[in-house]
Amino acid sequence: MPELPEVETVRRGLNQFTLNQKITGGDVLLHRTIAYPSSPSEFVTAIQGSAIAAWHRRGKYLLAELSDSGGALGVHLRMTGQLLWLQQDEPLHKHTRVRLFMAENRELRFVDQRTFGQMWWVPPDVPVESVMTGLGKLAVDPFSAEFTTEYLATKLQKRRRPIKTALLDQSVVAGLGNIYADEALFLSGVLPNTLCTDLHQEQIERLRSSIIQVLQTSIEAGGTTFSNFLNVKGVNGNYGGVAFVYNRDGEPCRVCGTAIKRTKLAGRSSHFCEQCQRAS
């Protein structure tokens, strides 16, 4: 599933290629991809004629401001969604779900193999959270000024569950997922099964810094591609080649040489180095 670095990579690409592009039309090939409004034809009609003024990211959500009082366009890639900037005559991938047509025979194409991705049109003067209700459940962004050690400590101190599980909760940290939770825990030296209530202040401070560090590093690498992720030009992310622990079960730790181990917590795989990561 695309996490914060992948979504941020897509946002930057969209801002590079689609700003001021007027939406001349569209085609919805899978109706359930459109979460709002209920009618795909109403969705296309609502955004047609508007230009994209700017793309923003909130957690793993993308939100485009539409000019001329066109409201906003929301996107969540979910597990396998891709937003690709293509020529309209580019052959259709069999998993193409929505096409947004632009000038000069270009289009923004939403491809989604697992079909969990969604798109929204938010009418002007309507609170975005009232339409894209998942936004109201998000915690603060890791790159925001509000993401302090005190904030993280408050979120974790009463949770008697493994820290890895807590980090996947979007009401604790927005945008973090399985890949970067593993990587941040490695950098902070904390085992994934450590209970939140057992973390001391120094560990929480290291964890906060590690979350920011690993996300920044991955964004610079264009995100991670282990299966489906592509940027808007169809290029893979490069972070996977330098990951410390994620998806490296049995391989030597890049720091100490100990074999990376894998376990399951709440049904999700967790990768760690038992030498570099400690319970306290």
Salt bridges, closest charged atoms under 4 A:
GLU8 OE2 - ARG11 NH2 2.75
GLU8 OE2 - ARG12 NE 2.92
GLU8 OE1 - ARG57 NE 2.98
GLU65 OE2 - HIS56 NE2 2.40
GLU107 OE2 - ARG99 NH2 2.64
GLU107 OE2 - ARG109 NH2 3.03
GLU129 OE2 - ARG58 NH2 2.79
ASP141 OD2 - ARG57 NH1 2.68
ASP169 OD2 - ARG159 NH1 3.55
ASP169 OD2 - ARG161 NH2 2.74
ASP182 OD1 - LYS164 NZ 2.71
ASP182 OD2 - HIS271 ND1 2.96
GLU202 OE2 - ARG206 NH1 3.29
ASP249 OD2 - ARG262 NE 3.61
GLU251 OE1 - ARG248 NE 3.19
GLU274 OE1 - LYS261 NZ 3.19
